[in-house]
Amino acid sequence: MTNIEKGKCEELCNEALTEIQKANEYFKKNDEVNHDCSLATADLRWGDRKTGYAEGIYQTLVSLGYESEDMKKLSKLI
């Protein structure tokens, strides 16, 4: 292999290294975004679960005829 060929191969290798580093930065950023999105989605699902649980309790208490100031607060929050 001539010196010119070695030089061109070295340039291509450096270009490939630069591109893979850029790609890895992109994947890292994407993983962070997806991780945050996953956490946000999990938080929303957790909130939905808690809301459904509270609504179920409220409906049960209403069907039993239970009345109190806390029930009034609960009905406003739901």
LUMVONU-885390 format. One record per residue (C-alpha): x, y negated, z negated; residue in one letter. Coordinates in steps of 0.5 Angstrom, whole numbers. Last residue first. Layout:
<recs>
REC; X; Y; Z; a
...
</recs>
This chain:
<recs>
REC; -126; -28; -82; i
REC; -124; -34; -87; l
REC; -130; -37; -88; k
REC; -134; -30; -90; s
REC; -128; -29; -94; l
REC; -129; -36; -98; k
REC; -136; -34; -99; k
REC; -135; -27; -101; m
REC; -130; -30; -106; d
REC; -136; -34; -109; e
REC; -140; -28; -110; s
REC; -145; -24; -107; e
REC; -145; -16; -106; y
REC; -151; -14; -102; g
REC; -148; -7; -101; l
REC; -149; -8; -93; s
REC; -145; -15; -95; v
REC; -140; -11; -99; l
REC; -139; -6; -93; t
REC; -138; -11; -88; q
REC; -133; -15; -92; y
REC; -129; -9; -93; i
REC; -129; -7; -86; g
REC; -127; -15; -84; e
REC; -121; -14; -89; a
REC; -119; -8; -85; y
REC; -120; -11; -78; g
REC; -116; -17; -80; t
REC; -110; -13; -83; k
REC; -110; -9; -77; r
REC; -110; -15; -72; d
REC; -104; -18; -77; g
REC; -100; -12; -76; w
REC; -101; -12; -68; r
REC; -99; -19; -68; l
REC; -93; -18; -72; d
REC; -91; -12; -68; a
REC; -92; -16; -61; t
REC; -88; -22; -64; a
REC; -83; -17; -66; l
REC; -83; -14; -59; s
REC; -82; -21; -56; c
REC; -76; -22; -60; d
REC; -73; -16; -58; h
REC; -75; -17; -51; n
REC; -72; -24; -51; v
REC; -65; -21; -55; e
REC; -65; -15; -50; d
REC; -66; -20; -44; n
REC; -60; -24; -47; k
REC; -55; -18; -48; k
REC; -57; -15; -41; f
REC; -55; -22; -38; y
REC; -49; -22; -42; e
REC; -47; -15; -39; n
REC; -49; -17; -32; a
REC; -44; -23; -32; k
REC; -39; -19; -35; q
REC; -40; -14; -30; i
REC; -39; -20; -24; e
REC; -33; -22; -27; t
REC; -30; -15; -28; l
REC; -32; -14; -20; a
REC; -29; -20; -18; e
REC; -22; -19; -22; n
REC; -22; -12; -18; c
REC; -24; -15; -12; l
REC; -18; -20; -13; e
REC; -13; -14; -15; e
REC; -15; -10; -9; c
REC; -14; -16; -4; k
REC; -7; -17; -8; g
REC; -5; -10; -7; k
REC; -7; -10; 0; e
REC; -2; -16; 1; i
REC; 3; -13; -3; n
REC; 3; -7; 2; t
REC; 0; 0; 0; m
</recs>
